[in-house]
Structure formats: C-alpha cells, structure tokens
Amino acid sequence: KGYQVSFYNAAKKKWVSEKTTTALSYTDTGLKDATTYSYKVRAYTKKNGKVVYGNYSPVLKATTVEAPVVLKRVENVTAAASTDSSITLKWPKVSGATGYYVFVYNKYQKSWGAGKATSALSYTFSGLATGASYSFRVRAYAKKNGKVYYGKYSPTLVAQPLPQDAS
C-alpha cells in the first residue's frame, strides 16, 4: 500500500516517523545546509483492517550541500568627506556581509591593486594628490564555514581630494 520514511532525530536521540507515502521517492525539505541526515524506509500493507509493516531498509545517510552566500552588489558609494590629500568613502550595509574590500585604481600600473579590508561602512584613502582624480569601487564579502563569498563590485566612483580653504 505504501512506505513509511523515518529519520534519526539527533536532538531526541531516536528514530521518528517522517511521512508515509505511496510514491517511490521522498524529498525532505527545510533542512540545514552541510548537515548529514539518516533515513530508513519500510513498506506497509493493510491486512484484515490492520497495518502490517515490513523490515526497515538499511540506514541511508545523506549530506545536504552547503548553500552559497549570495551577496547583493554594493550600491550608492559616495565620497562623504575630503581633505587636500584624502577621501572618505561611505556606502550602505549589504545584508549578510561580513565586511567589505575597498579598491582604488592605479592608473600607472593600470590595475585595481589589492583591496583594503574593512568591517565598517566607510573607508578613508590618504596620501592622495590634491586635485587628482581617483577611481574607487567596493565589494562585499561574507565568511561561512571557512569559505569566503564575494558580491559584485560597486559601480566605479570617481572623486578627487579637494584643496582646503586656508581661511
């Protein structure tokens, strides 16, 4: 008539009947990622109005995959403050981010160079030339189970340190 699917509940330290089904497959949902679960199945029939169960299958252990962290792109990066040799960038929080990498483009090397890591929602670049244009971008990252996941780069922001009024 059908099948009884049971799983091992580690918290209760016992086998629990998950579901009965007439299908030849079963999908368990709402599970934690990167976690091993144990299942067993047995057939059942009805005889004289009573349910009669067969023997359980051998235990099947299955591990869910680790779901990747998906981060949104950093948006609305602004030059929040400037001196004659520095620029402070600001941006809004990206949900799920552990931190951010902030990059400045090196026009002589024609590369973005290594990003500066920060957990703050701002970063100050100093030692810049007054009036020179600089290109900046920001990227969110998240750490989960020893892995690092990255969001897309923000749109490039071009800004320049402004001379300070001497008055």
SULZI-V592971 format. One record per residue. PSI is psi in radians with two decimals (* if undefined). Layout:
psi = {PSI:PSI}
This chain:
psi = {-0.59:-2.86:2.54:2.15:2.20:2.62:2.74:2.08:1.81:-0.59:-0.71:-0.16:0.81:2.83:2.42:2.37:2.08:-0.83:2.64:2.52:2.70:-0.12:2.85:0.28:2.84:2.39:2.12:2.36:2.92:0.47:2.78:2.55:2.70:0.74:2.45:2.31:2.62:2.36:2.74:2.68:2.54:2.60:2.74:2.74:2.99:2.27:2.10:0.68:0.04:2.61:2.24:2.19:2.55:-3.07:2.67:2.62:2.91:2.71:2.32:2.18:2.29:2.40:2.25:2.65:2.78:2.11:2.29:2.70:2.22:2.01:2.46:2.80:2.46:2.24:2.91:0.76:2.28:2.70:1.71:-0.46:2.71:2.52:-2.99:-0.18:0.24:2.74:2.29:2.13:2.58:2.70:2.77:2.75:2.47:2.14:2.28:-0.12:2.42:-0.60:-2.92:2.59:2.30:2.31:2.56:2.40:2.29:1.83:-0.40:-0.68:-0.16:0.86:2.84:-0.30:-3.05:2.41:2.66:2.17:2.46:2.60:-0.07:2.99:0.43:2.81:2.41:2.14:2.20:3.00:0.42:2.73:2.30:2.26:-0.17:2.55:2.39:2.55:2.34:2.68:2.76:2.57:2.28:2.66:2.78:2.49:2.31:2.13:0.79:0.02:2.67:2.29:2.50:2.50:3.09:2.74:2.57:2.85:2.61:2.35:2.21:2.22:2.87:2.51:2.37:2.46:2.45:2.49:2.21:-0.01:*}
